């Protein structure tokens, strides 16, 4: 199944609200698994997301996650599915 890791930078102090909003968005999607955590370092939040199709994965990241209020930037790393076998 297509999987991506999304690293998010947020406005100062907005991590918890972004995580809550992302959980709400992702919980409403079908055929999706996710983990999301706040982290220390260059990025503020790490999201692991797995969906049924690559198109669905890209759509969620582009049209929903990246548009959450107070998300400054994202870095998306798509897993190489052939290497998972």
N, C-alpha and C positions, 0 to 999 in steps of 0.2 A: 504494500500500500504506500502511496506517496507520502513522504514525511519531510517536514522542514523545521529548521530551528530559526526562530526570529528573535534577533536582539533589538531591544527598543531603548532609545534615549527619551527621557521625559523632562518636562518642566520640573524645577526643584519642588519637592514635597508633594508631587502628584502621583507617585508610584501606586499607592493603595487604591486611588480612584480609578486609575487606568487598569489595574489588575481586576478590580471589581467589574468594570465595564466590559473588559475582554471576556471574563468568565460568563457574564450575562449573554453576550453575543454568541460565544462558542457553544454554550449550553443549549441555545435555541436551534442550532444547526443539526441536520441529520447526517448520519454516517461520518462522525468525526470523533477523534480522541485527542485530548490535549493535556498538557501540564504547563503551568505558568508559575514563575517565582520571581520575587525581587532579588537582586544580587548586588554585591559591592563590586566596584571596578569601573571600567570604561563605559559599560552599559548598565542600565538600571533594572531591566526586566528581561528574563529569558522565557521564551514561549516555544514549546515543542508541540507541533500540530501534525496529525495524521488524518487523511481523508480517503475517500473512495477513489477519487480521480485527481490527476494533476491539475486539470482545469478548475475543479472545485477548490483545491488548495490555493491556487493562485488568486482566484476570485475572492476568497475569504481574506487573504492577506492584503490584497490591493484595495478592495472595496469596503472592508470593514475594519480590520486591525489598524491599518495605516491612517484611517480617518478618525480614530478615537481622539477626542479633544485632549490637548496637552502632550501628545506624542510628537516629539521634535523630529526624530529620524528613526529609521529601521535598517537592519542589515539582515537579509534573508539568505540562509544556506540550505539548499535543497539536498537531501540525502541521495546518494547514488544507489538506486534500487538494485542494480545488478550485483553490487558488492555485498548485499544483505544475505544472499543465498549461500 
